[in-house]
Amino acid sequence: MAEPETPESEPAARSDRSPWNWLLIIPIVLPVMTFLFNHDSPRLWGFPAFYWLQFMFILVGVATTSLVYQMTKKR
């Protein structure tokens, strides 16, 4: 005789509707606003503002993503 089938437990539904997710717009919109960094000065260690601000945008993106992850992960 065959064993009766037991229903598998369904995974919990994810809710990605946290208001913290809105912070992820910052690292998307910030580099698009070229008027913020479309100039040569101030220079930092000889690098024009355009170059070192691009590196700052990377740090802002990492910090923002980390913050949103920490605030929205299930405990």
N, C-alpha and C positions, 0 to 999 in steps of 0.2 A: 504494500500500500504506500501511496505517496504521502509525504508529510504535508500538512496544510501550509500554504504560503503565509508568511508574516509580512505585513507591510513594513517597508524600510522607513526609518525616520527621515523626514524631509529636512533639508538644511534650513537653518533659520533665515528668514528674509532679511536682506541687507537694507538698511535705510541710509542713503547717501544724502539726506536732506538737511544736513547740519549747516547752520549759518556760518560756521568756520570755513566752509568750502568757498565762500565768496572771496576770501583772502587770496585764493589762487589766481584771481584776476590780476593782481599786482605784478607778478613776474611776467605776465603776458603783455600787459599794456605799457609798462614802464619802458622797455626797449623800443617800442614803436613811437614813443614821443621824442622824435629826433631833435626837436628844438632844445631839449635839455642838455644835449651833449654834442651839438653840431658846432664846436669851436675848438680852437687850439689851446687856449689857456683856461684854467691854470694847469701848469705842468707838474707832474708828480714824479720825482726821480728822473726827470728828462722825458717822460712819456707825455704826449698830448692828452688832454682831457678825454678825448674820444676813446682812447685805448684803455685807460685805467677805469673809466666808468663802465666799459663793457665787462670788465672783471668784477666790478661791484655789483652789476646786475646778476651775475652768476651767484654771488654770495647772497644777495637778496632772495633769489629764487630758491636756493637751498634752505635758507632760514625760514622762509614762508612755508615751503613744503613740509619741513620738519615740524614746525609749529602746528600746522593743520593736522598732520598725522598724529602728533601727540594728543591733541585736543579731541580727536574724533575716534581714536581706537577704542575698541571694547576692552573693558577691564575684567 
